[in-house]
């Protein structure tokens, strides 16, 4: 098996009778697999969840990479899909975008909640479907997303996702049609729902209310907050067992998840004992905010914990933990046949120009030494409000196999390090974050096994913007660069932002109508400094990308060609913002060859 032949698995979930469904890209695009049997669905399936009776699966699918999601119920017995929403130009969500949290069905399976921008492309309304009829229960003026019905099906919890660091919670009374805000707070705060309390009197959640890091708490319907776990690290999600007696959650420690659980109950509701570490599951990534990429905890019908676990030197696998016994079984072998000698990262820190400590994941290639120093590629994660995780990435391992080291910084703006750290990038794209990347280059240059004169930079999405920023504004540091679906001009990026992002871009990136902001956006745009490029630049983009317009890459390529710079542009037909397996091997080989040639 090659590094690109493994299965990328996400979103595993167990039915009440124990059947497991997950999404796998084995066929080229993410598709549902039920106990190892493929259930074909048109497009790339982004979410798949059981109806409570186990008779149907709700699927959220992207038909063409444009992210206008369709919603349908899949009959696993026949393979038929009953499309509930499949309207051109309309986007549906059944939880946070790109995530896997939120429970769209009511406990009896009669109600389905989803968000739609059919009325207004720039906002999400919340709708409830019952017996073939659909009604709007919350008219949005921002991104409103259903997170789950109360156990008695009277109430619906809704998350207002203004920014990734600025959430509000609302409760909709389905009988009266009224909605009210659940928690008041000053300034930005995160509210990440975990589960309703069994008696429908409140919710378990992770929140930064009054804190910098997210902690685990109970929030009552009257607004009282009771803390359950308040570590220095972020608590990014959790799950409640079907019988309501066990709560499991994950703390983020440099991208590694430390799993804990406790019995819960009592008056007021809380943990009834000290948190207990979940044992038997290897160290790795198990929980992300909003369950991004399927990293969300789930319980099975018999109160065992289902864990999707990623590691830097192994494929993502599924584990089933018996919390009472302190043991766990590995259920899958998706990485069977991967080459030996894969490299896990270590956590190191760079020091930025203003003294900020910047955590990084560092991968040392086999054989690199002071006598034979290796070139190094810095790969910059996207988001920017995401994180460099210790997960398996084919490109990273392919570079290491060619003797090229890799470093992945968690620059200011990354999630996982508290609210303040994450918000440092707001209205400062290409500012302090760029200093953090320069500090990462300096860190690498100081390693005895690395050749600081042979540094490359790579990134996708925001990471592509960062890679272009590095070679245009720090040309003396970099010998080669690769940008995947990266922004080259912040002004045009704001202009072409997805409709549901438009109400957040001013606070997040800047206001082009403000002269001071406009000057900063122009100065921080890679296109402005294209004439300074010294390194060869490979530019990749999906033609159907709606998050970052392909024109961002095309205009950068045109400018570099006009200036006589070494550059290459590859557009992927039929592909959106994410490269599916169908193009993964070719894309990985192209990137690795580019760095081999120019480093």
Secondary structure, DSSP 8 states (H G I E B T S, - for coil): --TTSS--EEEEEE-TTS-EEEEE-TTSS-EEEETTEEE--SSEEEEEEE-TTSS-EEEEEESSSS--EEEEEE-TTT--EEEEE--TT--EESSSTT----B-B-TTS-EEEEEE-SS-TTSBEEEEEETTEEEEEE--SSBEEEEEE-TTSSEEEEEEEEETTEEEEEEEETTTTEEEES---SS---EEEEEE-TTSSEEEEEE-TTSSS-EEEEEETTS-EEEEE--SSEEEEEEE-TTS-EEEEEEEETTEEEEEEEEEETTTTEESS--EE--SS-SSB---GGGGGG---EE-TTS-EEEEEEETTEEEEEEEEETTTTEEEE---TTTT--S-----EEEEEE-TTS-EEEEEEE--TT--SSS-EEEEEEE-SSSSS---S---HHHHHHHHTT-EEEEE--TT-SSS-HHHHHTTTT-TTTHHHHHHHHHHHHHHT-TTEEEEEEEEEEETHHHHHHHHHHHHSTTT-SEEEEES--S-HHHHHHT--GGGTTTHHHHT--TTSHHHHHHHHHT-GGGGGGG--SEEEEEEETT-SSS-THHHHHHHHHHHHTT--EEEEEETT--SS--HHHHHHHHHHHHHHHHHH-
